[in-house]
């Protein structure tokens, strides 16, 4: 979820309540409850990696359900008999 605090007193008050600061940017991670203050590429990358790990683990199949194995027809090979 993304909130832009540009001149929004409610969001600014919430940011100050959570971080005890008026610094921007901040990123609130809903999953881990982590607050990242300032731009930190390594922390953002970790957050994205963690998010997609959780999201992909809970996502269903793109085919509408669990994938089922398809029965394979046995392949019969006959060895020619010497004449």
Secondary structure by P-SEA (a helix, b strand, c coil): ccccccccaaaaaaaaaaccccccccccccccccccccccaaaaaaaaaaaaaaaaaacccccccccccccccbbbbbccccc
